[in-house]
Amino acid sequence: MLPALSAAAQRVTGTKTVLKNAAGRVRGLEGLDDMSTVLAGAAPDDPVAVPMNGARYMADLTAGQKTGIYYDQRPNHAFAARLAQGARVLDVFAHVGGFSLAALANGADAALAVDGSAAALDLAQRGAAKTGVADRFASRMGDAFDIMAALADEGARFDVVICDPPAFAPSRKAQEAGLRAYERVARLAAALVAEGGFLGLCSCSHAADLAAFRSASTRGIGRARRCGEIIHTGFAGPDHPLHPHLAETGYLKALFFRL
Ligand SMILES: C[S@@+](CC[C@H](N)C(=O)[O-])C[C@H]1O[C@@H](n2cnc3c(N)ncnc32)[C@H](O)[C@@H]1O
């Protein structure tokens, strides 16, 4: 179907370049190849600037994670940005600055992006410059669990903290360990939220359903001796439709708490 799909994508969007991205755990299980190729036009040599929610993100289309940016989080970036006006924002597992750049573009005072990938943070820094917010953007590279613990030791507090880790429960077998990791993220992050501030916790694991993820998150918040209410539950945007017979397609959840 690829030639037909590529032609349709060009006709509908007017794009000249179509890339096939074959990275993804499940392709092998479905008997699909892992060959990423250029279906039309020429692959760009450099990351491209993508406008989204008022920010400009630098997306590495060929060597980056996913398709270069996390489009599926677009409505959740927008919701967090509405909470972040005048706020100090901590964006943990930031990749190219999904939450932090949207927050800064919509009036946040300052944002700190944390990620283990130097390449992703470099693109986040370049995205901050393209968005015109580099003076309010900072990053720390390293393990997010260690950095959150270090920030707590430093007495750092933020008005909005968002954590969007990789899939900790990618399969049913990994569910228990994954939920423990989500609980740990919630505990470490809750300790960094200022009184009356907001905490956004995301999971892209289909094996941890919404109820289980919500329990793990509230347990973690409780273990940090904080309490909160859920003000919003977000999902993937409507360009990531859910197939009613494929639970895997309903993978993304974002819980927003006021603590
Ligand atoms: C789901 S992506 C984040 C997407 C991003 N929040 C956005 O909205 O664009 C997860 C990110 O976590 C990073 N990561 C994975 N394990 C990590 C760890 N232990 N410490 C810090 N970053 C980590 C990956 O490099 C990746 O960028």
The ligand as an SDF file (V2000), in Angstrom:
LIG
                    3D

 27 29  0  0  0  0  0  0  0  0999 V2000
    8.0260   10.1950   25.5900 C   0  0  0  0  0  0  0  0  0  0  0  0
    9.5280   11.0040   25.2980 S   0  0  0  0  0  0  0  0  0  0  0  0
    9.1930   12.6570   25.8450 C   0  0  0  0  0  0  0  0  0  0  0  0
    8.4150   13.5170   24.8880 C   0  0  0  0  0  0  0  0  0  0  0  0
    8.3400   14.9730   25.2660 C   0  0  0  0  0  0  0  0  0  0  0  0
    7.8690   15.1700   26.6070 N   0  0  0  0  0  0  0  0  0  0  0  0
    7.4450   15.7660   24.3280 C   0  0  0  0  0  0  0  0  0  0  0  0
    6.3040   16.0630   24.6970 O   0  0  0  0  0  0  0  0  0  0  0  0
    7.9050   16.1100   23.2380 O   0  0  0  0  0  0  0  0  0  0  0  0
   10.5710   10.3900   26.5820 C   0  0  0  0  0  0  0  0  0  0  0  0
   11.9310   11.0600   26.7250 C   0  0  0  0  0  0  0  0  0  0  0  0
   12.5480   10.5340   27.8900 O   0  0  0  0  0  0  0  0  0  0  0  0
   13.9470   10.4690   27.6820 C   0  0  0  0  0  0  0  0  0  0  0  0
   14.4580    9.5120   28.6910 N   0  0  0  0  0  0  0  0  0  0  0  0
   14.2660    8.1750   28.7400 C   0  0  0  0  0  0  0  0  0  0  0  0
   14.7700    7.6660   29.8870 N   0  0  0  0  0  0  0  0  0  0  0  0
   15.3000    8.7090   30.5810 C   0  0  0  0  0  0  0  0  0  0  0  0
   15.9420    8.8490   31.8390 C   0  0  0  0  0  0  0  0  0  0  0  0
   16.1360    7.7930   32.6560 N   0  0  0  0  0  0  0  0  0  0  0  0
   16.3500   10.0750   32.2280 N   0  0  0  0  0  0  0  0  0  0  0  0
   16.1480   11.1550   31.4380 C   0  0  0  0  0  0  0  0  0  0  0  0
   15.5200   11.0840   30.2390 N   0  0  0  0  0  0  0  0  0  0  0  0
   15.1010    9.8860   29.8200 C   0  0  0  0  0  0  0  0  0  0  0  0
   14.1170   10.1030   26.2410 C   0  0  0  0  0  0  0  0  0  0  0  0
   15.3730   10.5600   25.7470 O   0  0  0  0  0  0  0  0  0  0  0  0
   12.9190   10.8350   25.6020 C   0  0  0  0  0  0  0  0  0  0  0  0
   13.3320   12.0740   25.0820 O   0  0  0  0  0  0  0  0  0  0  0  0
  1  2  1  0
  2  3  1  0
  2 10  1  0
  3  4  1  0
  4  5  1  0
  5  6  1  0
  5  7  1  0
  7  8  2  0
  7  9  1  0
 10 11  1  0
 11 12  1  0
 11 26  1  0
 12 13  1  0
 13 14  1  0
 13 24  1  0
 14 15  1  0
 14 23  1  0
 15 16  2  0
 16 17  1  0
 17 18  1  0
 17 23  2  0
 18 19  1  0
 18 20  2  0
 20 21  1  0
 21 22  2  0
 22 23  1  0
 24 25  1  0
 24 26  1  0
 26 27  1  0
M  CHG  2   2   1   9  -1
M  END
$$$$
